[in-house]
Amino acid sequence: MAEKNASPQSHAHEITRIPVGTEVRAAYLFSEKDVRIDGTFTGDIITSGKLIIGETGYIYGNICCKNADIYGRIDGDVIIGDTLMLQSTCIFKGLLQTHKLSVERGARFNGTCKIITQEEYQKMEEEFKGSSPETENSKNNTK
């Protein structure tokens, strides 16, 4: 039975989800909220929140986010503003730039890692957002 008096805070922690069995191909996904991928996503992801890639999740593209927990697979370049946690089931291939890194035993990492400052992240985040198709379209429309 549904609760009649659901609190306004029940929607306070909304999450963008791509469930198991779903495949999305897009130029990019932009979200101000947390993002969870349990299916397949091809394209770039930009989020001000946390990115979680579940054990069945796969991302083929570039990522820019504040925090991330990776249980699944990534093929691409990743920029993390605070903490990246590579879990034991993770398979990572690409260039990683993060402020803090935690790697659990069993995680597979094939790439390059650079530890960055918060200031470096902010600059990279602006550049990443500036290269998104939406930003490019708005630049072209103002010419």
Phi, psi and omega in degrees: 000134181286144179282127183290320185256060178294135182288152178298339181280354181295338178257007185295329182245066179285147181230134172280125185235142168238106187282168175307139178086359180251135177238126180239131174239117183210161176296316179197160173238124178243130179214140174274346183259179175293154180231135176234127180245116173245349176258215181243133177231125175247117182142183181268148179237129175234121176218142175281347182261210182260141175254130175238125174250111181292172183303328179267000183279146179218129176238126173245095183162187183260152185228140171222115181205170182285312180220156177206144171241120184246116175253334184262221189237140175228132168238101180161180180268140187230133175238121182238127183284333181232270189237132172248129177244114176266111184279169187300333181268001185287142170232114184241131176224115178151194179265128181243129174231116185214158177280318178224146182225134174234126182238119178278147178305131180104340178296143179251124182234120178232094182173203181241141180235134175232129176274128185241163176272168176299322180295318177297319178300312182301319178294315180295322179298316178298318178295318180298313179296324180292339180265001180289151180303324181298317179293319179298318179297318181292327175295318181292327180286341180268355180276000000 
